[in-house]
């Protein structure tokens, strides 16, 4: 099933609604996306495997968590 079959692209991010990462996702991908907030970076990365999101937006660095590097 493609994203167009489901509707808007779902984009996971770490944080609460209104967080900087959510604003960045909307600015980068447009208002038509559906944002998927997750409590932790690990949960945000898992969202794609769990089919809760089509894409994931993560910063390179976070002021509270430090580096957010994933290999």
Backbone as JSON Lines, residues from 0, in Angstrom:
{"i":0,"aa":"X","n":[0.86,-1.19,0.0],"ca":[0.0,0.0,0.0],"c":[0.89,1.24,0.0]}
{"i":1,"aa":"X","n":[0.67,2.14,-0.89],"ca":[1.47,3.36,-0.96],"c":[0.91,4.43,-0.03]}
{"i":2,"aa":"X","n":[1.73,5.45,0.21],"ca":[1.29,6.56,1.06],"c":[0.04,7.21,0.52]}
{"i":3,"aa":"X","n":[-0.06,7.31,-0.81],"ca":[-1.25,7.96,-1.39],"c":[-2.51,7.14,-1.15]}
{"i":4,"aa":"X","n":[-2.38,5.82,-0.99],"ca":[-3.54,4.98,-0.68],"c":[-4.05,5.25,0.73]}
{"i":5,"aa":"X","n":[-3.15,5.59,1.65],"ca":[-3.51,5.83,3.05],"c":[-3.88,7.27,3.32]}
{"i":6,"aa":"X","n":[-3.42,8.18,2.48],"ca":[-3.62,9.6,2.73],"c":[-2.29,10.27,2.94]}
{"i":7,"aa":"X","n":[-2.2,11.16,3.91],"ca":[-1.0,11.96,4.14],"c":[0.18,11.11,4.6]}
{"i":8,"aa":"X","n":[1.39,11.53,4.21],"ca":[2.59,10.88,4.71],"c":[2.66,11.07,6.22]}
{"i":9,"aa":"X","n":[2.96,9.99,6.94],"ca":[3.08,10.04,8.4],"c":[4.56,10.15,8.76]}
{"i":10,"aa":"X","n":[4.9,11.19,9.53],"ca":[6.29,11.46,9.87],"c":[6.46,11.43,11.39]}
{"i":11,"aa":"X","n":[7.28,10.49,11.86],"ca":[7.54,10.37,13.29],"c":[8.62,11.35,13.71]}
{"i":12,"aa":"X","n":[8.52,11.82,14.94],"ca":[9.55,12.69,15.52],"c":[9.55,12.49,17.03]}
{"i":13,"aa":"X","n":[10.66,12.82,17.68],"ca":[10.73,12.73,19.13],"c":[10.23,14.03,19.71]}
{"i":14,"aa":"X","n":[9.28,13.95,20.61],"ca":[8.79,15.14,21.29],"c":[7.27,15.17,21.33]}
{"i":15,"aa":"X","n":[6.79,16.24,21.92],"ca":[5.37,16.49,22.06],"c":[4.88,17.3,20.86]}
{"i":16,"aa":"X","n":[3.57,17.28,20.6],"ca":[3.04,18.17,19.56],"c":[3.47,19.62,19.85]}
{"i":17,"aa":"X","n":[3.94,20.29,18.82],"ca":[4.42,21.66,18.97],"c":[5.93,21.76,19.15]}
{"i":18,"aa":"X","n":[6.61,20.61,19.26],"ca":[8.06,20.6,19.42],"c":[8.75,21.13,18.17]}
{"i":19,"aa":"X","n":[9.99,21.55,18.32],"ca":[10.76,22.08,17.19],"c":[10.84,21.05,16.06]}
{"i":20,"aa":"X","n":[11.02,19.78,16.39],"ca":[11.13,18.75,15.34],"c":[9.83,18.64,14.54]}
{"i":21,"aa":"X","n":[8.7,18.81,15.19],"ca":[7.43,18.78,14.45],"c":[7.35,19.99,13.5]}
{"i":22,"aa":"X","n":[7.73,21.16,14.0],"ca":[7.72,22.36,13.16],"c":[8.68,22.19,11.98]}
{"i":23,"aa":"X","n":[9.83,21.58,12.22],"ca":[10.81,21.36,11.16],"c":[10.25,20.41,10.1]}
{"i":24,"aa":"X","n":[9.57,19.35,10.54],"ca":[8.98,18.39,9.59],"c":[7.94,19.07,8.71]}
{"i":25,"aa":"X","n":[7.11,19.89,9.31],"ca":[6.07,20.6,8.55],"c":[6.7,21.6,7.59]}
{"i":26,"aa":"X","n":[7.74,22.31,8.04],"ca":[8.4,23.28,7.17],"c":[9.09,22.57,6.01]}
{"i":27,"aa":"X","n":[9.7,21.42,6.27],"ca":[10.42,20.69,5.23],"c":[9.49,19.97,4.25]}
{"i":28,"aa":"X","n":[8.42,19.35,4.78],"ca":[7.58,18.47,3.96],"c":[6.19,19.02,3.65]}
{"i":29,"aa":"X","n":[5.8,20.11,4.3],"ca":[4.52,20.73,4.0],"c":[3.41,20.38,4.98]}
{"i":30,"aa":"X","n":[2.34,21.14,4.92],"ca":[1.21,20.99,5.84],"c":[0.41,19.71,5.63]}
{"i":31,"aa":"X","n":[0.6,19.04,4.51],"ca":[-0.21,17.86,4.2],"c":[0.23,16.62,4.96]}
{"i":32,"aa":"X","n":[1.37,16.67,5.66],"ca":[1.83,15.48,6.4],"c":[1.03,15.3,7.68]}
{"i":33,"aa":"X","n":[1.08,14.09,8.2],"ca":[0.55,13.79,9.53],"c":[1.74,13.52,10.42]}
{"i":34,"aa":"X","n":[1.87,14.28,11.49],"ca":[3.01,14.07,12.39],"c":[2.67,13.01,13.42]}
{"i":35,"aa":"X","n":[3.69,12.25,13.81],"ca":[3.54,11.13,14.75],"c":[4.51,11.35,15.9]}
{"i":36,"aa":"X","n":[4.08,12.01,16.96],"ca":[4.97,12.28,18.09],"c":[5.32,10.99,18.85]}
{"i":37,"aa":"X","n":[6.56,10.9,19.31],"ca":[7.02,9.76,20.1],"c":[7.79,10.28,21.31]}
{"i":38,"aa":"X","n":[7.7,9.59,22.42],"ca":[8.29,10.05,23.68],"c":[9.82,10.01,23.68]}
{"i":39,"aa":"X","n":[10.42,9.06,22.97],"ca":[11.87,8.92,22.96],"c":[12.38,8.82,21.52]}
{"i":40,"aa":"X","n":[13.69,9.02,21.37],"ca":[14.28,8.86,20.04],"c":[14.17,7.41,19.58]}
{"i":41,"aa":"X","n":[14.39,6.46,20.47],"ca":[14.25,5.05,20.09],"c":[12.84,4.75,19.59]}
{"i":42,"aa":"X","n":[11.84,5.28,20.27],"ca":[10.45,5.06,19.84],"c":[10.18,5.7,18.48]}
{"i":43,"aa":"X","n":[10.79,6.86,18.24],"ca":[10.62,7.52,16.94],"c":[11.25,6.69,15.83]}
{"i":44,"aa":"X","n":[12.43,6.12,16.09],"ca":[13.08,5.29,15.08],"c":[12.29,3.99,14.85]}
{"i":45,"aa":"X","n":[11.69,3.44,15.89],"ca":[10.9,2.2,15.76],"c":[9.59,2.42,15.01]}
{"i":46,"aa":"X","n":[9.1,3.63,14.95],"ca":[7.79,3.92,14.37],"c":[7.66,3.41,12.93]}
{"i":47,"aa":"X","n":[8.74,3.43,12.18],"ca":[8.67,2.94,10.79],"c":[8.52,1.43,10.78]}
{"i":48,"aa":"X","n":[9.34,0.71,11.55],"ca":[9.22,-0.75,11.61],"c":[7.86,-1.2,12.12]}
{"i":49,"aa":"X","n":[7.29,-0.42,13.01],"ca":[5.97,-0.74,13.57],"c":[4.83,-0.29,12.66]}
{"i":50,"aa":"X","n":[5.17,0.28,11.51],"ca":[4.23,0.79,10.51],"c":[3.32,1.89,11.06]}
{"i":51,"aa":"X","n":[3.84,2.62,12.07],"ca":[3.1,3.76,12.61],"c":[3.46,5.04,11.86]}
{"i":52,"aa":"X","n":[4.55,4.98,11.07],"ca":[5.0,6.15,10.3],"c":[5.63,5.69,9.0]}
{"i":53,"aa":"X","n":[5.61,6.59,8.02],"ca":[6.23,6.33,6.72],"c":[7.65,6.87,6.67]}
{"i":54,"aa":"X","n":[7.95,7.85,7.5],"ca":[9.27,8.49,7.53],"c":[9.53,8.96,8.95]}
{"i":55,"aa":"X","n":[10.78,9.31,9.2],"ca":[11.15,9.77,10.54],"c":[12.08,10.96,10.41]}
{"i":56,"aa":"X","n":[11.85,11.99,11.18],"ca":[12.7,13.16,11.19],"c":[13.4,13.21,12.55]}
{"i":57,"aa":"X","n":[14.75,13.25,12.52],"ca":[15.52,13.33,13.76],"c":[16.63,14.36,13.6]}
{"i":58,"aa":"X","n":[16.89,15.13,14.62],"ca":[17.99,16.08,14.56],"c":[19.33,15.34,14.64]}
{"i":59,"aa":"X","n":[20.37,16.0,14.22],"ca":[21.71,15.42,14.36],"c":[22.15,15.5,15.82]}
{"i":60,"aa":"X","n":[21.72,16.56,16.51],"ca":[22.07,16.74,17.9],"c":[20.9,17.36,18.64]}
{"i":61,"aa":"X","n":[20.77,17.02,19.91],"ca":[19.69,17.51,20.75],"c":[20.3,18.12,22.0]}
{"i":62,"aa":"X","n":[19.82,19.29,22.42],"ca":[20.42,19.97,23.57],"c":[20.27,19.17,24.87]}
{"i":63,"aa":"X","n":[19.23,18.35,24.99],"ca":[19.05,17.55,26.2],"c":[19.65,16.16,26.07]}
{"i":64,"aa":"X","n":[19.51,15.51,24.92],"ca":[19.95,14.13,24.76],"c":[21.35,14.02,24.17]}
{"i":65,"aa":"X","n":[21.91,15.11,23.66],"ca":[23.23,15.06,23.03],"c":[23.12,14.56,21.61]}
{"i":66,"aa":"X","n":[24.13,13.83,21.16],"ca":[24.16,13.31,19.8],"c":[23.06,12.29,19.59]}
{"i":67,"aa":"X","n":[22.43,12.33,18.41],"ca":[21.33,11.43,18.08],"c":[21.74,10.55,16.89]}
{"i":68,"aa":"X","n":[23.01,10.17,16.84],"ca":[23.55,9.39,15.72],"c":[23.03,7.97,15.78]}
{"i":69,"aa":"X","n":[22.55,7.46,14.63],"ca":[22.11,6.07,14.48],"c":[22.87,5.49,13.31]}
{"i":70,"aa":"X","n":[23.36,4.29,13.46],"ca":[24.09,3.64,12.38],"c":[23.24,2.57,11.78]}
